[in-house]
Amino acid sequence: MAIFHLNVKNISRSEGRSVVAAAAYRAGEVLPNEAEERLSDFGGRRDVVATEIRLPEGAPEWMGQRAALWNAVEAAEKRKDARLAKEVEFALPLELPRSSWLAVARTMADAYTAQGFVVDLAIHDDGTRHNPHVHMLMSTRVVGEGGFGLKIRSADGKQFVTEARALWERAANEALSKAGLAIAIDGRSYAKRRQGEHPGLHRGPNRQERRARRVLAQRERDQMSPREPDEDLPVPDPDGSPIHPSELEVAEDRMLADMHAPAPELNAAHAQGGAEAAQAAVDRENTLQMTEDDAAAYRLSPDNLLDWLEDKIRAEDVGTLERWENHLDWLDPSDQHAARPPETRSEPERDER
């Protein structure tokens, strides 16, 4: 048998609570709180699966906006101990498939909109299916075209809780049956079912367990997320270190600027047939100032591979060059220019060492 859980609460001003803050928390949104003149900020919550406002027949369209709805509820209540809203919170059976959560939540909400309530529902789940549940925040006044009217007194008393439990039992069992599951929930206590079991104690939230579940859920999301494509990986420099994206952007901009730059003045002048203009352009290029980095790159540039076209070697230098090409020419006694062998010293006597 699936677990049955349903709880009915009051959002009361006498307890210092704000219905705008309660709605923002359950929906995981940022809502302007006009009564407190600040923002009720609960944006960024990852456990909010779905939210929706269900309106009764004849309700104005502006009530479908969460901020306008709950700020109007705050303004309609004048007493300092006013009951601002009613909340019905129930746990979704773990056996119920996720695709059925929103449908069964709407079924419960529509049962109350038929009675004149405005229902703001939110489905929560931390990603591990440990405790999926639904919050239904409901207005407590009759809805008309001009706004809110008198209080709905059917929300007072124990009968409201009893009917809510019976309604959820019926809606959940119908959803489980449609899903093809041969299980059901039962809202009756062990005593009414004449069972000898004792009800369990509500332990309450455990911060360490919640933190561990959040860490586990984050790991599962990271594993399911698509990996970074190859084109987004960092580009290495010649030393293997990654290049910063800002440097890549600068290099790309410089390359595009060079590609779209106009032709040099030398080419333009040469195309027009002006030799003097071409020579002037060459002179200007030769007199351009260079940075130290550019000068170093120029000095380290490879030699002209076509320098054999302009051989400037003199005839009297041929012999000298040929001699220095042979590094062992001192072994050839016929070479008059061979270097003298180095002076040799006799090994020192033992007593001189």
PLY file of the C-alpha trace (Angstrom):
ply
format ascii 1.0
element vertex 353
property float x
property float y
property float z
element edge 352
property int vertex1
property int vertex2
end_header
0.00 0.00 0.00
1.28 3.48 -0.88
1.84 6.05 1.86
-0.92 8.55 2.59
0.02 12.06 3.70
-2.08 15.25 3.67
-1.77 18.35 5.82
-3.96 21.47 6.05
-2.44 24.75 7.22
-3.45 28.39 7.66
-1.36 31.34 6.45
-2.22 33.85 9.17
-1.08 37.42 9.70
-1.25 36.92 13.48
1.79 34.62 13.14
3.70 37.34 11.30
3.40 35.59 7.95
3.01 37.13 4.49
1.00 35.35 1.83
3.08 37.01 -0.90
6.25 35.52 0.61
4.53 32.15 0.96
3.50 32.17 -2.70
6.98 33.23 -3.83
8.57 30.43 -1.80
6.29 27.72 -3.17
6.59 28.92 -6.77
10.34 29.63 -6.54
9.92 33.17 -7.89
10.68 36.80 -7.05
7.46 38.68 -6.23
7.03 42.35 -5.26
5.62 42.54 -1.75
3.62 45.77 -1.68
2.58 45.48 1.98
6.20 45.11 3.15
7.62 47.38 0.41
10.29 44.89 -0.61
10.86 41.88 -2.83
10.04 38.37 -1.68
12.96 36.66 -3.39
12.92 32.87 -3.66
14.09 32.63 -7.26
16.46 29.94 -8.44
14.90 27.01 -6.58
15.63 23.76 -8.44
13.05 21.60 -6.66
10.03 23.34 -8.24
8.75 20.97 -10.93
5.62 22.88 -12.04
3.44 25.82 -10.97
-0.02 26.92 -12.08
-2.92 29.13 -10.93
-6.39 27.61 -11.30
-9.26 30.12 -11.29
-12.95 29.58 -10.49
-15.61 30.47 -13.04
-16.16 34.22 -13.36
-12.77 35.23 -11.88
-11.04 38.20 -13.55
-8.01 37.49 -15.71
-5.60 39.52 -13.54
-5.92 36.89 -10.81
-3.96 34.56 -13.05
-0.88 36.68 -12.31
0.76 35.51 -9.09
2.03 38.91 -7.90
-1.28 40.69 -8.55
-3.31 37.88 -6.95
-1.56 37.65 -3.61
-0.95 41.37 -3.21
-4.71 41.83 -3.71
-5.32 39.20 -1.01
-3.05 41.13 1.37
-4.91 44.37 0.60
-8.35 42.75 1.08
-7.56 41.67 4.66
-7.64 44.57 7.14
-7.39 42.80 10.48
-3.99 42.32 12.09
-4.89 38.69 12.88
-6.53 37.91 9.53
-6.28 34.48 7.93
-4.75 35.28 4.55
-4.89 31.88 2.83
-5.48 28.18 3.29
-2.94 25.59 2.26
-3.48 21.94 1.45
-0.20 20.03 1.12
-0.10 16.34 0.17
2.56 13.79 -0.77
2.52 12.16 -4.19
2.84 8.35 -4.04
6.32 7.23 -5.06
4.75 4.58 -7.25
2.89 7.20 -9.32
4.78 8.00 -12.56
6.12 11.52 -12.94
4.01 12.13 -16.03
0.86 11.87 -13.88
1.86 14.40 -11.22
0.48 17.52 -12.87
-2.79 15.82 -13.90
-3.58 14.60 -10.38
-2.63 18.00 -8.94
-5.05 19.71 -11.33
-7.77 17.28 -10.34
-7.36 18.26 -6.70
-7.20 21.99 -7.52
-10.32 21.92 -9.71
-12.29 20.31 -6.87
-11.68 23.54 -4.88
-12.11 26.01 -7.74
-15.61 24.53 -8.13
-16.25 25.74 -4.56
-15.09 29.29 -5.37
-11.44 29.11 -4.27
-8.50 30.45 -6.27
-5.81 27.74 -6.18
-2.10 28.40 -6.71
-0.48 24.97 -7.00
3.19 24.02 -7.02
4.82 20.59 -7.38
8.11 20.07 -5.54
10.70 17.32 -5.99
14.44 17.40 -5.23
15.33 15.21 -8.23
15.72 11.97 -6.29
11.97 11.14 -5.97
12.51 10.98 -2.22
9.56 13.19 -1.31
7.53 14.54 -4.24
4.62 16.63 -2.96
2.12 19.32 -3.95
1.37 22.68 -2.31
-2.06 24.21 -2.96
-2.30 27.81 -1.70
-5.93 28.94 -1.73
-7.70 32.27 -1.21
-10.33 32.43 1.53
-12.81 34.92 -0.01
-15.47 34.70 -2.68
-14.23 35.83 -6.09
-16.20 38.32 -8.18
-15.59 40.51 -11.19
-14.60 43.39 -8.93
-12.20 41.32 -6.81
-12.71 39.56 -3.48
-15.93 39.47 -1.49
-17.00 37.71 1.70
-15.14 34.91 3.46
-15.75 31.32 2.41
-16.81 29.81 5.72
-16.64 26.24 4.43
-12.87 26.49 4.92
-13.35 26.74 8.70
-13.51 23.78 11.04
-12.58 20.14 11.10
-14.96 19.20 8.30
-12.74 20.92 5.75
-9.80 18.70 6.76
-11.90 15.53 6.66
-13.21 16.32 3.20
-9.72 17.17 1.95
-8.38 13.79 3.08
-11.25 11.92 1.43
-10.85 13.95 -1.77
-7.12 13.22 -2.02
-7.64 9.51 -1.33
-10.14 9.28 -4.19
-8.05 11.34 -6.64
-4.80 9.49 -5.91
-6.36 6.02 -6.21
-7.93 6.96 -9.55
-4.53 8.14 -10.82
-2.83 4.94 -9.61
-5.50 2.86 -11.31
-5.10 4.73 -14.61
-1.37 4.10 -14.41
-2.03 0.36 -14.21
-0.84 -0.01 -10.60
-2.63 -2.45 -8.29
-1.99 -0.36 -5.17
-4.00 2.25 -3.29
-3.71 4.74 -0.43
-6.01 4.81 2.61
-6.64 7.95 4.62
-8.04 6.10 7.62
-5.97 5.58 10.76
-4.78 2.18 11.97
-7.44 2.25 14.70
-10.30 2.78 12.24
-8.94 0.01 10.06
-8.71 -2.17 13.18
-5.05 -2.88 12.73
-2.74 -3.44 15.68
0.07 -1.31 14.27
1.13 1.92 15.92
1.48 5.10 13.87
5.01 6.22 13.22
6.47 9.39 14.67
7.09 12.32 12.39
10.83 12.80 12.60
10.92 16.13 10.85
13.55 17.43 8.39
17.15 16.27 8.70
19.60 18.83 7.37
22.42 16.36 6.79
20.20 14.00 4.82
18.83 16.86 2.75
22.35 18.11 2.03
23.47 14.60 1.00
20.45 14.22 -1.30
21.16 17.58 -2.93
24.79 16.58 -3.56
23.66 13.25 -5.06
21.09 14.97 -7.26
23.70 17.47 -8.49
26.06 14.64 -9.42
23.33 12.90 -11.39
22.51 16.14 -13.23
26.19 16.68 -14.05
26.48 13.17 -15.46
23.35 13.61 -17.58
24.39 17.03 -18.92
26.01 16.99 -22.39
29.76 17.21 -22.44
31.55 20.22 -23.85
31.92 20.02 -27.67
35.37 19.97 -29.17
34.99 23.42 -30.69
34.51 24.92 -27.23
37.69 23.42 -25.76
40.53 25.88 -24.98
43.04 26.45 -27.78
46.66 25.73 -26.72
49.58 27.98 -27.56
52.91 26.56 -28.90
53.97 25.75 -25.32
50.77 23.80 -24.64
49.21 26.36 -22.28
45.57 27.33 -22.95
45.01 30.67 -24.62
42.57 33.01 -22.91
39.32 33.55 -24.87
39.86 37.32 -24.85
43.24 36.87 -26.56
41.64 34.66 -29.18
39.02 37.29 -29.89
41.70 39.97 -30.31
43.65 37.73 -32.68
40.53 36.99 -34.74
39.68 40.68 -34.96
43.21 41.49 -36.10
43.11 38.75 -38.75
39.76 39.96 -40.08
41.02 43.55 -40.15
44.08 42.49 -42.16
41.91 40.54 -44.60
39.63 43.53 -45.24
42.40 46.14 -45.26
43.02 48.01 -48.56
45.96 47.09 -50.75
49.33 48.69 -49.87
50.23 51.96 -51.55
53.12 50.25 -53.32
50.82 47.98 -55.31
48.49 50.84 -56.18
51.31 53.06 -57.38
52.91 50.24 -59.35
49.57 49.46 -61.04
49.35 53.08 -62.16
52.81 52.85 -63.71
54.38 55.51 -61.51
57.93 54.37 -60.76
58.70 57.45 -58.68
55.57 56.99 -56.61
56.46 53.34 -56.09
59.98 54.25 -54.98
58.53 56.82 -52.56
56.22 54.17 -51.11
59.17 51.82 -50.64
61.12 54.53 -48.89
58.21 55.19 -46.56
57.99 51.51 -45.75
61.72 51.38 -45.02
61.52 54.33 -42.66
58.64 52.96 -40.59
59.37 52.63 -36.91
59.39 49.09 -35.53
58.80 47.86 -32.05
61.43 45.83 -30.24
59.38 42.65 -30.71
59.06 43.24 -34.47
62.77 43.99 -34.75
63.67 40.80 -32.89
61.38 38.78 -35.14
63.01 40.35 -38.20
66.52 39.55 -36.96
65.53 35.92 -36.25
63.80 35.45 -39.61
65.32 32.79 -41.94
67.91 33.81 -44.50
67.03 34.46 -48.11
66.92 31.05 -49.74
67.50 32.59 -53.16
70.72 34.41 -52.29
72.61 32.28 -54.83
71.13 34.52 -57.51
73.40 37.33 -56.36
76.69 35.67 -55.43
79.11 38.34 -54.14
82.04 36.04 -53.29
85.40 37.23 -54.65
87.81 34.86 -56.40
90.53 35.40 -53.80
88.15 34.26 -51.07
87.49 30.83 -52.58
90.63 29.22 -51.17
90.02 30.55 -47.70
86.44 29.32 -47.68
87.43 25.87 -48.92
90.11 25.65 -46.25
87.77 26.49 -43.41
85.17 24.06 -44.64
87.60 21.21 -43.77
87.86 21.26 -39.98
90.60 18.57 -40.00
92.90 20.31 -42.50
95.72 20.40 -39.96
96.19 16.67 -40.62
97.24 17.47 -44.22
100.94 18.53 -44.20
100.74 19.74 -47.81
98.50 22.60 -46.76
100.69 25.57 -46.20
97.98 27.44 -44.41
97.31 24.61 -41.99
97.37 25.64 -38.41
100.31 24.56 -36.35
99.63 21.68 -34.03
99.20 22.73 -30.47
102.22 22.75 -28.21
102.60 19.62 -26.19
103.84 19.37 -22.68
105.51 16.39 -21.17
103.80 14.72 -18.28
105.04 16.22 -15.04
107.21 14.16 -12.81
105.60 12.43 -9.90
107.40 14.56 -7.38
106.29 17.74 -9.19
102.62 16.85 -8.97
0 1
1 2
2 3
3 4
4 5
5 6
6 7
7 8
8 9
9 10
10 11
11 12
12 13
13 14
14 15
15 16
16 17
17 18
18 19
19 20
20 21
21 22
22 23
23 24
24 25
25 26
26 27
27 28
28 29
29 30
30 31
31 32
32 33
33 34
34 35
35 36
36 37
37 38
38 39
39 40
40 41
41 42
42 43
43 44
44 45
45 46
46 47
47 48
48 49
49 50
50 51
51 52
52 53
53 54
54 55
55 56
56 57
57 58
58 59
59 60
60 61
61 62
62 63
63 64
64 65
65 66
66 67
67 68
68 69
69 70
70 71
71 72
72 73
73 74
74 75
75 76
76 77
77 78
78 79
79 80
80 81
81 82
82 83
83 84
84 85
85 86
86 87
87 88
88 89
89 90
90 91
91 92
92 93
93 94
94 95
95 96
96 97
97 98
98 99
99 100
100 101
101 102
102 103
103 104
104 105
105 106
106 107
107 108
108 109
109 110
110 111
111 112
112 113
113 114
114 115
115 116
116 117
117 118
118 119
119 120
120 121
121 122
122 123
123 124
124 125
125 126
126 127
127 128
128 129
129 130
130 131
131 132
132 133
133 134
134 135
135 136
136 137
137 138
138 139
139 140
140 141
141 142
142 143
143 144
144 145
145 146
146 147
147 148
148 149
149 150
150 151
151 152
152 153
153 154
154 155
155 156
156 157
157 158
158 159
159 160
160 161
161 162
162 163
163 164
164 165
165 166
166 167
167 168
168 169
169 170
170 171
171 172
172 173
173 174
174 175
175 176
176 177
177 178
178 179
179 180
180 181
181 182
182 183
183 184
184 185
185 186
186 187
187 188
188 189
189 190
190 191
191 192
192 193
193 194
194 195
195 196
196 197
197 198
198 199
199 200
200 201
201 202
202 203
203 204
204 205
205 206
206 207
207 208
208 209
209 210
210 211
211 212
212 213
213 214
214 215
215 216
216 217
217 218
218 219
219 220
220 221
221 222
222 223
223 224
224 225
225 226
226 227
227 228
228 229
229 230
230 231
231 232
232 233
233 234
234 235
235 236
236 237
237 238
238 239
239 240
240 241
241 242
242 243
243 244
244 245
245 246
246 247
247 248
248 249
249 250
250 251
251 252
252 253
253 254
254 255
255 256
256 257
257 258
258 259
259 260
260 261
261 262
262 263
263 264
264 265
265 266
266 267
267 268
268 269
269 270
270 271
271 272
272 273
273 274
274 275
275 276
276 277
277 278
278 279
279 280
280 281
281 282
282 283
283 284
284 285
285 286
286 287
287 288
288 289
289 290
290 291
291 292
292 293
293 294
294 295
295 296
296 297
297 298
298 299
299 300
300 301
301 302
302 303
303 304
304 305
305 306
306 307
307 308
308 309
309 310
310 311
311 312
312 313
313 314
314 315
315 316
316 317
317 318
318 319
319 320
320 321
321 322
322 323
323 324
324 325
325 326
326 327
327 328
328 329
329 330
330 331
331 332
332 333
333 334
334 335
335 336
336 337
337 338
338 339
339 340
340 341
341 342
342 343
343 344
344 345
345 346
346 347
347 348
348 349
349 350
350 351
351 352
